[in-house]
Amino acid sequence: MGKVITIPITAQHLQSRIIAVLIRDNPALRVDFATIYADAIIDYLAASANIRENGSVVLHPRTGAPIDNPYLRVRVSAIAQMAAAKGVRVVIGAWECARGGDL
């Protein structure tokens, strides 16, 4: 399995920033849906970084046998959560924020 990646700012701080941008860009959006979407963005970015670093196929930590990178499932789950999000229409600002851009 791959290494655990660290995000320069805390996940909670990043989540708060993304939620603020989502609500700013989608005024009718409920906070709970914004939170779910923000968590999905964070999960997606972390999973994608792990897959880029370690590849789609990794070695099992105990047996050394090749296996699908477990983060593939995390990324697919995050995509499904974002696709199912209700009330989220404008997301470009949230993605910019998640990637380290300004609010």
C-alpha positions in Angstrom: 0.0 0.0 0.0 1.2 3.6 -0.6 2.3 6.1 1.9 -0.1 8.3 3.7 0.1 11.8 2.3 0.1 14.9 4.4 -1.8 18.1 3.5 0.1 21.3 4.3 -2.9 22.9 6.1 -5.2 20.9 8.3 -8.0 19.0 6.7 -10.5 20.8 9.0 -9.2 24.2 7.9 -9.3 23.2 4.2 -12.8 21.8 4.7 -14.0 25.1 6.3 -12.6 27.1 3.4 -14.2 24.9 0.7 -17.6 25.0 2.5 -17.4 28.8 2.6 -16.7 29.0 -1.1 -19.4 26.5 -1.9 -22.0 28.5 0.1 -20.8 31.7 -1.4 -21.1 30.4 -4.9 -24.4 28.5 -4.2 -26.4 30.7 -1.8 -29.3 28.2 -1.5 -27.0 25.3 -0.6 -27.5 23.7 2.8 -24.4 23.5 5.0 -24.7 19.7 5.4 -24.6 19.2 1.6 -21.7 21.6 1.3 -19.9 19.6 4.0 -20.4 16.3 2.2 -19.2 17.9 -1.1 -16.2 19.4 0.6 -15.2 16.1 2.2 -15.6 14.4 -1.2 -13.2 17.0 -2.8 -10.6 16.4 -0.1 -10.9 12.6 -0.4 -10.7 12.8 -4.2 -7.5 15.0 -4.1 -5.8 12.8 -1.5 -6.7 9.6 -3.4 -5.6 11.0 -6.7 -2.2 12.1 -5.2 -1.7 8.7 -3.8 -2.5 7.0 -7.1 -0.1 9.4 -9.0 2.6 8.7 -6.5 2.2 4.9 -6.2 0.4 3.9 -9.4 -2.9 2.0 -9.9 -1.3 -1.3 -8.9 0.7 -1.6 -5.7 2.2 -4.4 -3.7 0.3 -5.9 -0.8 2.0 -4.9 2.5 2.2 -8.5 3.9 2.4 -10.8 0.9 4.0 -8.6 -1.7 1.4 -9.7 -4.3 0.3 -7.0 -6.8 -3.1 -5.6 -5.9 -5.2 -2.6 -7.1 -4.3 0.5 -5.2 -7.0 0.8 -2.5 -7.2 4.6 -3.2 -8.8 3.8 -6.5 -12.0 2.8 -4.6 -11.7 6.0 -2.5 -11.5 8.1 -5.6 -14.5 6.4 -7.2 -16.5 6.8 -4.0 -15.6 10.6 -3.9 -16.7 11.0 -7.5 -20.0 9.3 -6.7 -20.6 11.5 -3.7 -19.9 14.6 -5.7 -22.2 13.4 -8.5 -25.0 12.8 -6.1 -24.7 16.1 -4.3 -27.9 18.0 -4.1 -28.0 21.7 -4.8 -24.3 22.1 -5.8 -24.2 23.9 -9.1 -21.1 26.1 -9.1 -18.0 24.3 -8.0 -15.0 25.9 -9.8 -14.3 28.2 -6.9 -14.3 25.2 -4.4 -11.8 23.3 -6.6 -9.5 26.3 -6.8 -9.7 26.7 -3.1 -9.0 23.0 -2.5 -5.9 23.2 -4.8 -4.6 26.1 -2.7 -6.0 29.1 -4.6 -7.6 32.2 -3.0 -11.1 32.5 -1.8 
